[in-house]
Amino acid sequence: MQLLCWLFSGLFVAGLLSLVAGLFAVLYAVRGPCRPRALLSPDGYLVVSFGWCGELRIPIGSIKSVRRVEDPGKGFRLVGITLPGLRTGDYRFRELGSVKVYADKLRDLLLVETISGDKFLLGFGAIRLLDRLEELAGSGPRGSVEIRTRGGQMALAGILLTFLGLVVLLLAYPHMAAYSVFLGSRADKADLLVVGLVIGLIGMLDPVLLYGLGSDNPLVPLLIPFSGLGTLLVETSIALAGLLCPA
């Protein structure tokens, strides 16, 4: 039984580390179902496709200028993801100003500026499209830049997993021992409930926060279900310890 109680504590720690697993999932996705590539679509868009995860679509008729940037210089990332072979998010560079980056590395990039003033630094082979874009010279469809993601679906999954975790904890609470062994210490039943509810509240906020930060990034929403799964694991570990590990 003591070993089982330590396993429940391990489940709690695994839940707290779930976002780390989410980063590994993103790293896998960009090499598989969400592998990025840049292309010109038949309907007149410059596209950075992230496969299953979504895509960035820039109407060619709305492009004001394009040029090659071998090195954007010093800058910093405001929001987004930085992983081996992946740079996405909002950046600010000393020379270029505020730019949205979708690239595998910060060198040999295609800088695209739209007539509305948006700037994009594109990698994933986008530089090979420079000559063709210069030939088109703004011809083609006009309109706003489109960023398609699965953020809504991922946010819903994260919220449902978090809600399920809270339901598990609340259903277990009336049957939990007055005192339990949890994380190697004697824990009061009410204290376990408070810890679980606080983590559940944070778990509810995570999908909203990640969805907001990832609204223009097809890869950030992949982290959201892992946040919800982490909350579910934490709540389940607390419930099991309270039920099966009386002090």
Secondary structure, 3 states (H helix, E strand, C coil): CHHHHHHHHHHHHHHHCHHHHHHHHHHHHCCCCCCCEEEECCCCEEEEECHHHEEEEEEHHHEEEEEEECCCCCEEEEEEEEECCEEEEEEEECCCEEEEEEECCCCCEEEEEECCCCEEEECCCHHHHHHHHHHHCCCCCCCCCEEEECHHHHHHHHHHHHHHHHHHHHHHHHHCCCEEEECCEEEEHHHHHHHHHHHHHHHHHHHHHHHHHCCCCCCHHHHHHHHHHHHHHHHHHHHHHHHHCEC
